[in-house]
Amino acid sequence: MAFGAQTMAQPIKRVIMRKPGASLLQADPAVWHYGETFNAQRAISQYDRFADLVAASGAEIIWFEDKGDGLADAMFTHDPSLCTEHGAVLLNMGKPLRKGEVEGHAALYEAAGVPVLGRLEGNGTVEGGDCVWVDEKTLCIGRGVRSNAEGIAQVRAILAPYGIEVLSFDLPLWQGEEACLHLMSVISPLADKLALVYAPLLPAPFYQLLKEKGYTLVEAPTDEFMASNGLNLNVLPTRPFDVIAVAGFDKTKAAMEAAGCTVHTFEADALCIACEGGPTCLTRPFHRG
Ligand SMILES: NC(=O)NCCC[C@H](N)C(=O)O
């Protein structure tokens, strides 16, 4: 099976996804840090609409089944692994409740015949949501509550033989250690060198790098970023200029449309806003191009 995703917006050919089921239905929202609008049954039906949009893009979905393993956050398949043109990297989750998800990804890559280049060990943590390819040879990682210096150093060592540079950028604490703020919480690539950002929370050197690399930045409005717990910004390009976003954030949608994007939306208060993860987080594209 072909693989490799060192870009963030090229057409998704293959993607790992997990439909929430038994594990989400059993999840205690207080334990998992799910918000007031959490409702597992509604989240599951909202997910179905999202999965229809991904399937309609033509992507092949590789399913990571929820057989009641208790891993409620495992629907956010973006986080336990990433996949280069040379093979996959198995990450190590910073959120302790999510550690067990990595084995599921390992099994899927093995079944798909995708080689594994390396696996994070010991205390090193990096989550996929902190990883942004700004070009095919440059992977930026947000150092924060979920990804630490040791984990970033391990990813750097795993990818160095392939000529891939790994850069680290410090994230703010924002809503605290229990909440989820990834580097991808403040940027969503929309096309080659075009990204939706929430500039006030971008690490300043990362903002400067994007400018140096020639990016055009579309700014998401503060009121919608706050009202959505940041989920207005978390949009998934299934191909350049064609994105899936959470419904209800019209100014953000209009800003993307003004930049030339077609925006498909789905209702996601019980799924994304409550569980702190959006359309990008719900997918691990492992072949784009
Ligand atoms: N890439 C992402 O931003 N993933 C969202 C993960 C949300 C999940 N509830 C978590 O706390 O890890």
The ligand as a MOL file (V3000), in Angstrom:
LIG
                    3D

  0  0  0     0  0            999 V3000
M  V30 BEGIN CTAB
M  V30 COUNTS 12 11 0 0 0
M  V30 BEGIN ATOM
M  V30 1 N -4.7940 16.9560 17.4030 0
M  V30 2 C -5.6660 17.3480 18.3100 0
M  V30 3 O -5.8190 18.5450 18.5990 0
M  V30 4 N -6.3070 16.4140 18.9570 0
M  V30 5 C -7.3270 16.6830 19.9070 0
M  V30 6 C -7.2810 15.7190 21.0260 0
M  V30 7 C -8.3850 15.9500 21.9990 0
M  V30 8 C -8.3590 14.9660 23.1540 0
M  V30 9 N -9.5290 15.1100 23.9630 0
M  V30 10 C -7.1330 15.1630 23.9900 0
M  V30 11 O -7.2290 15.8070 25.0210 0
M  V30 12 O -6.0670 14.6540 23.6480 0
M  V30 END ATOM
M  V30 BEGIN BOND
M  V30 1 1 1 2
M  V30 2 2 2 3
M  V30 3 1 2 4
M  V30 4 1 4 5
M  V30 5 1 5 6
M  V30 6 1 6 7
M  V30 7 1 7 8
M  V30 8 1 8 9
M  V30 9 1 8 10
M  V30 10 2 10 11
M  V30 11 1 10 12
M  V30 END BOND
M  V30 END CTAB
M  END
